[in-house]
Amino acid sequence: MSVSSSASPNPGYSAASAREWWGLAVLMLPTLLLALDMTVLHLAAPHLSADLKPTSVQLLWILDIYGFLIAGFLITMGSLGDRIGRRRLLLFGALAFGLASILAALATSASQLIAARALLGIAGATLMPSTLSLIRNMFQLDHERTLAITLWMTSFIVGSAIGPLVGGLMLEFFWWGSVFLLAVPVMLLLLLVGPWLLPEFRDPQAGRLDIPSALLCVCTFLLLIYGLKDMAREGPALLNILPLLAGLAVGWLFVRRQRGLADPMFDLSLFQRRAFSVSVGAILMTILALSGAWLLIFQYLQGVAGLSALQAGIFMLPAAIVQTGASLLVPRMSRWLPPATFVSGGMLLAVSGFVCVALVGEGDRLFLLLLGSVVLGVGVMPMLILGTDLVVSAVPPEKAGSAAATSETAAELGMALGIALIGSLGATVYRQHMLVSLPSGLSESQRIVASDTIGGALGLIAELPAQLAAPVTISMQQAFTAAVHINAWVAAGIMLLTACLTAWLLRRVQLGASSH
């Protein structure tokens, strides 16, 4: 495999001007907003539940449909951007996202909010691949593109970190719908300055979007994500395995159709490029390991350590600050270290972070949790930044939209798999521990509620007399700590395996031009 090194200038390419760097700042805004939007709604859920009074099924759809449709439409929107123009798709998506945000904020029923969240998901699927593919086209020099992707990824980190803080403050002073209105000024600014600062790019050889391929692609990922999320919630069962099997079957039809088309919607030959295919797989596995453990860390802080959502957000700020600082060092270090060494070394560091989380005990629980979170955040940065860079730089510029969408889809699938597989394992450990450790004196229904989720246990504890509440609390803390331990060990194993495979498969790859 022969690719150019990032340590030397790219022949025939020019350095980015001030316009491109200002354009990058504009592209970071929707990325920050999408990351923030992923966290604030969970904080607002109790408030909107009190106001709209959704059923339990409706509340699940309010929370889930946004992610379902983003994952389902990413590949289709990335391919559409290659055909009609990435700036045009980005600006159309920004307009749709802003309008849908207003509809969500003003919703007066659960059904209206579900519909608005669905529109937000479809519009959101246009934003991430468009921003990343535009970065691929705007920054031609390897080291500039790596820095641009680093800053783009940093905006996502910052959005995730400040989500609990911003959401907590908004809910402190305003109604639940205010969390959706955060998007309106951001999208308005993007619409005003985007046409001036952002250039237009498209694939000149691309034909029309193949509608049957688009429908097959959307159905594939909707079925897969739905099945995985349902499995995470209900455990393995025939009803949630059927969507997974259906998703795989529809996916097979999609792949078969792409191979038979002269101008496929998604070019499967991209996966013949080692830098592309290995990086996509490594991103999926990294997010899988992270999401399965990260989910329980925030629940641990609130359920076991007794912190509020705002306090948990403040507690995790040091990890986010260190992670942001570490991300800004990645471009400089990538000039001196080959991707295989840098990425796999970071993953090994992340393994030690998982080990810290797995060793959380009674007396040192918060210190080790904070330390593990910091080390984890630092360790995965090379993979998330350089892996994304390798994905988009391993393909020709005209295919950047499809490549960016593939990277984002891998992350979405990794998150769903992590929650479904590792999260379900942790839930099983928690349930089994609770069933054998709960004190006598509880009814069968109370035992079931306490053993189902940590939220159910906390709700039950608040209603019990003191002589029963204390032992149930101890059982809950011990059971959830055991669940955190098993999730962290499994995640550490997945990260270790991914580090070894990445070190081997990327050993001849350098950042730079596309190659086979």
N, C-alpha and C positions, 0 to 999 in steps of 0.2 A: 504494500500500500504506500503510495507516494503522495504526500500532501505537504504543502508549504508550511514552514515554521512561522510561528507568530513572532519570533525574535527578529525577523527581517522584514523590511517594507514589502508590500505587495506590488509587483511590477504592473504598471498600467492603471493603478488605482490612485485616487486623490484623497487627501485628508479631508475630514469633515469640516465644514464651515460653521460659523456661529449660528447660522439658520438651522442646521441639523441639530446642534446641541440644544437650542431653544425648542426645537421640535420634539426632542427627547423628553424635555421637561413636561411638555403637553401630553405626551404618550404615557408618562408616569402617573398622571392624575387618575384616569379611569382604572389603572391597575391598582393603585392605592385604595380607590373607592370600592372595587370589587372585593378586595381582601377584607376591608372594614365591614362591608355588608354581610360577609359570611359569619361574623360574630355578633353583630348588634342585634339581629332578630331574635337569637336565642335568649338574650337578656330581656327583650320586649315581650316574649311569649306570655309570661304571666299577666302582663298589663293588657295585651290585646285579648287574651282569654276572658278576662273579667269584663271587657267592654263588648266584644262580639259574641261571646259565649259559644265558641265552636264545639262540636263534638270531638271526641278523642281522635276519630279518623280524620276529621277536617283539620285539626291542629297538626297532625302528622303531614298532611298534604301541604299545609301552609309552609311548614319548615322544609319539606323535601322537594317540592315540585321545581323550585328554582334550580337546585343542583341536578335534578333529573334532566331538565331541558337544556341546561348548559352542556352537560356531558353528551347528550343526544345530538346536538346540533353543531358541535365544534368542528368536526371533520367537514361537514357540509358547508359551513360558513367559511372555513379556511379555503376550500376549493372555490367557493363562489367569489371570494375576494381575489383569487388569482385570475378570475375571468372578468369581473366587472370593474376591478380596481380596488386596492386595499384601503385607500383614503376614502373613497366613496362609501364603501361598506362600513368603515369606522364611523363616519359622520352620520350615516343613516341609523346605525346601531345606537349612537349617542342620543340622537333625537328620540328614538323609540324608548330607550332606557329612561330618559328624563320624563317622558309622558307617562310611562308605566309606573314610575316612582310616585308621581302625583296621584295616579289612580289608586295605588296601594295605600298612600297616606290618607286618602279621603274615603277609603272603603267603609261601608256601613254594615257589611255582613261578611261572614266567613267565606261564602261563595265568591263574592266580589274580590276579596283579598287573594284567594287561591288563583282566580283568573289573572289578577294583576301580577302576581308572583310568576305565573307561567309566562306572561309577556316579558317580564324582567329576565327570565332565564333565557328565552330565545334571543332577546337583545344582547344580553351579556355574552352569549356565544359568539357574537360578532366582534366584541371588543378585544379579548385576549389574543386570538390569533392575528388580528389586524395590527395591533400594536407591535407584537414581536416580529411579524414579517416585515413591517415598515422599518424597524430597526435594522434588520438584515440588509435591506436595500439602501438605507441612508448612510450606514457606516461600512465602508469598503475595506479599510485597513483592519487587519486582524486584531491588533491591540486596542484600537478604538472601538471595534464592535464588542470585544470582551468587556471593556469598561462600560459601554452603553447597556449591555445586558445585565451587568452587575448593578448599575444604578436602577434599572427597571426592576430587577429582583428585589433590591433593597426597598423600593417603594411598596412592594407586596409585603415584605417583612414588617415595615413600619405600620402599614394598614392593619395587619393582623394583631400587632402589639397594642395599638391605641384603640382597637375596636371596643374592648371592655370599658376603657376609660371614657371614650367619647359616648358610647351607648349609655353608660351609667350616668353621666352628666346630663345627657339629653332627657333621659327618663326621670331625672331628679326635678327638672324644671318644666318639661313639656309633656304632651301626650304621646302615646306610643307611635303614632303616625309620623312624628318628627324624624324618626330614624331613617325613614325613606326619603325625606326631603333633602337630606344631605347630598343626594346625587344631583339635584336639580342645578345648583350653581356650577358644579364641576362639569356637567354635560353642556351647560350653556357656554362656559368658557371654551370648551373643546370645539363647539360648533362655531364660535366667533373667530378663534385664532387658528383652528386646524386648516382651513383652506389656504391660509397665508403661509404658515410655517411648514406644513407637511406636503411633500411631493406625492405625486400619484404613481403607482406601479401596478402593472398587471402582466399576465403571461400572454405575449402576443400570439402564441401558437395555440392557445387553448380555445376549444370550441364552446358550444353552449353547455350549460349544466344539464347533465342527464338526470331527469326527474325520477325515473325508477331507481337509479343508483342512490339518489339522495334519500328517497323514502326507505330503501333497504338499510342505509347507513344509520338513519335516525332511529328506526325500529330496533336495530341491533343493539345500540347503546342504551336506549330507553329500557329495553327488556333486561339487559345485563345489569345495569345500575339498579333497577327496581328489584330484581331478584336478590342482588347482594345486600341491599339495604333491608329488604324484608327478612332475609336470613339473619342479619345482624340483630333485628328486633325480635323475631319469633323463634330463632334457632332453626337448624336444618329440618325441613319438612317437605312433603311432596308439593304442597301449594307454592312454596317459594323456589323449589328446584325446577319446576316447570317453566317459569319465565327464563331461568338461566339456560335451560336446554333450548327453548324457543329462540333466545337471543343468539346462541351458537349456531343454530340452524339457519337463521336469517343472515347471520354474518357469513356463513359459508356461501349462501346465494350471492351476497354482495361481492365477495372475493371472486367467485366464479364469473360474475358479470363483468367485473373490472378486467379480468384476464381476456375476455372475449371482445372488448371494445377497442376500436382503433384509437379513440381519444377518451381514456377512462377518467372518471371523476377523481379518483385517487390512484396515483401512479405507484403500484406495488413494487416496482423495480427500485424504489427508494430504499427498501429494506435490504437490497443487495449491497448497499454501502455499509461497511462495517461500523464506521463512526456513527452513522445514523441509527442503525438497528440496535447496537450495543448501548448507546446512550439512552434511547427510548426505553429499553428494558431496564436499565439501571435506575432511571428516574422513577419508573413504576415501582420497582422494588424498594427504593429509598422512601418514597411516600407511603408505601404499604407499611413498612416498619415504623415510620414516624407516627402515622395516624392511629395505628392500633394502640400505641402506648400513650401518645399525647392526649387522646380522648380521656383517659383515666387520670392523667395528671391534674387537669382542671377540676374533675369531679372529686379527686382526692383533696385538693386544696379547700373546696367548698364543703364537701360532705364529712371528711375525716378531720381536717385541720380547723374547720369551722369558720373559714373566711367567706365574706360576701363576694359577689361577682366582681365588684369594683376593687375590693381588697386583693382578690386573686389576680386581677389585671395589674395592679400596682406591684404585687409580689413578683410577677413574671417580667416586669420592665427591665431589670438588670440583664436578664438573659437576652431580651430583644436588643438592648443597647450594645451588648458585647457582640451579638450576632451581626448587627448592622456594621459595627466597626470591622469585624473579621471579613465581612463580604467585600468591603472596600479595599482590602489587601489582596484579594484574589487576582485582579488583573496584573498587579506587579509581580506577584509570585508565579503566575502562569507563564511569564516570560522566561523563567529560569528552570521551572520544573515541567517535565513532560506530563500530559494529561493523565496517563495511567498512574504515575507515581503520586501526583498531587491529589487526584480524586480518590484513589484507594487509600492513601494515607489519611485523608480527611474522614473516610468511612471508618477506618480503624479507631480514630479518635472518637467518633460517634459511638462506636461499640463500648468504649470505656464510659461514655455518658450513660448509656443504657444500664451498664453494670452498677453505676452509682444509684440509679433509680431502683434497681433490683435489690439494693442493700438498705433501702429506707427502713428505719426502725422506729421505735417509739420515741426515744429521746432526741435523736438527731434527724428526725424525719424531714423537717423543712430545709435544713442545711444541705443534706444530701440531695434532696429534690431540686433545690436551686442550683447546686453544683452540676448535677447531671443534666439539667436543662441547658445551662450555659455551654457545657462541653458538647452536648448534642447539637445545639444550634451552630456552633463554630464548625463542627466536624462535617455537617452535611452541606455547608456552603459551597465548597469546591464542586461537588457533584451537581447541585442544583444550578449553579452558574455555568460551569464549563460543560456540563451535560447538555444544557439548553443551547449553549453556543455551538457545540459539536453537532447537534441536531440541525440547526438552521444553516450552519456554514458547510455542512456536508452535502448539501443539495444545490443545484443551480438557482440563481436568484429568482427566476420566474416560478419556481416551485416553493418559494418561501412560505406562502400562505398555508399550503398543505402540510409542510414540515412543522410549522409553528402549531397548527391545530393538532397534529399528531402528538407533539410534546405535551400540550395541555390535556389532551385526552388520556395519555398515559398517566398523568398526575391524578386526574379525576378517577380513573379506574383503580389506581393504586390506593387512593383514599377510601374508595368504596370497599375494596378487598381487605384493607387493613381493619376497617371497622367491622366488616362481616366476619372475617376469619379470626384475627387476633382479639378483636373486641368480644366476639362470641365466646372465645376460650376464657377470657377474663370473667365474663358473665357467668359461665358455668362453674368456674372455681368459686366465685362469690356465692352462688346459689348453694352449692354443695357444702361449703363451710358454714353458711348460715343455718342450713337445715339440721346440722348436727350440733351446733353450738348455742342455738337460741334457748333461753331459759324456759322452764315449764311455767304454766300459768297463762300462756297465750292460746287463743282459739286457733283452729286450723286455718281460718281465713286470714287471721293476723300473721301467722307464720308464713303463709304464701305471699302476702303483700311485702313483708319484711325481706323475704328471700328473693323476691323478683328483681328489684332494683334498689340502689342506694337511696334514690328519691322516695320510694315507697317506705323504706325503713325510717328515714328522717321524718316523714309525715306521721308514721305510726308512733314514733318516739315522742312527738309533740303531744300526742293524745293520751299516752300511758301515764299511770301514777308513777311517782319517783322510784318506788321499790322495783318496778319492772323496767322503767326507762333506762336505768343505769346499766343493768346487764345486757339489754338489747343494744345499747350504744357501744359497749365494749365488743360484743359479737360483730356488730356492723363494721367497726373500725378494723378489727383483726381480719375479717373476711375480705374487706375491700383492699387492705394492705396486701393480702395474699394474692388477690387478683392483679394488683399493680406489679407485684414481683414476677408472676408468671408471664404477663404481657411483656415486661421489660426483657426477660431472659429470651423469650421467643424472638422479639424484635432484634436483640443483640445477635442472635444466631443468623437471622435473615441478613442483617447488615454485614456481618462477617463474611458470609457466603458471597454476597454481592461485591464486596471489596476484593475478594480473591478472583472472582470471575472478571471483574473490570480490569484489574491489574494485568491479567493474562490477555484478554481480548483486545484491549486498547494499547498494548505495549508498543505498537509500531505507528500509532496515530499521533499526529500533531494538530494543533489548531490551525485552521487555514482553509485553503481552497477545497472545493469538493473533489471527491475521488471515489473510485470503485474499490 
